[in-house]
Amino acid sequence: MTSNDGQGAPRRRLWNLRGNDRQDSPATLPAGTEPSARSGQPPAPAGTAPSAAGTLRIGAPVTGELIALSQVGDPAFSAGLLGPGMGVRPSSGEVTAPVGGALVSVMPHAYGLRTPQGLEVLVHVGIDTVSLKGRHFDPLVEQGQQIEPGQALVRVDVPAIVEAGLDPTVIVVVTNADSVGGIETQVPGPVESGQAVATVTL
């Protein structure tokens, strides 16, 4: 289902956690936990400050093709077990922070961020990429850093990941979705790194 608030492209609601529509939220999992498993709009900034009263925007972590979380090729992520969110099939190897805040966990393939508002966001680079043991990843940050929206987190050799037979899709999920009112994502399609691709109701 889509909605349009008159301020940009239509957005598809993924999660509604208030009132009679409240759903059980998936448990928060630590960043790096490996489950077994263009548009015509110009890039819009995403950041730590609410974009409107009571909302926070999440930026695309990489340039590429935005896809629905249900289309991600991992059953745990696609079922929303780690939280609501989206994936981006990358056309670039630089993965950036979708929000600003504290970098609470770092692995070569996974980064956990906590915003000043308490939103917890996991950026997971690729599927089953933990098996690479850090190969083809060049982390640019350290745990404990304060990160700005759009700051580079890691440089990734996407062709090498594909050559290794793995899916390089970059996944972004909100792991503490039970603490927010709702999450909407933009309609799938081409995106630029940093372009606002989701809105969180705080």
Secondary structure, DSSP 8 states (H G I E B T S, - for coil): -EE--SSSS-EEEEEE-SGGG---------TT-------SS------SS-SBTTEEEEE-SSSEEEEEGGGSS-HHHHTTTT-SEEEEEESSSEEE-SS-EEEEEEETTEEEEE-TT--EEEEEESSSGGGGTTTTEEE---TT-EE-TT-EEEEE-HHHHHHTT----EEEEETTGGGSSEEEEE-SEEE-TT-EEEEEE-
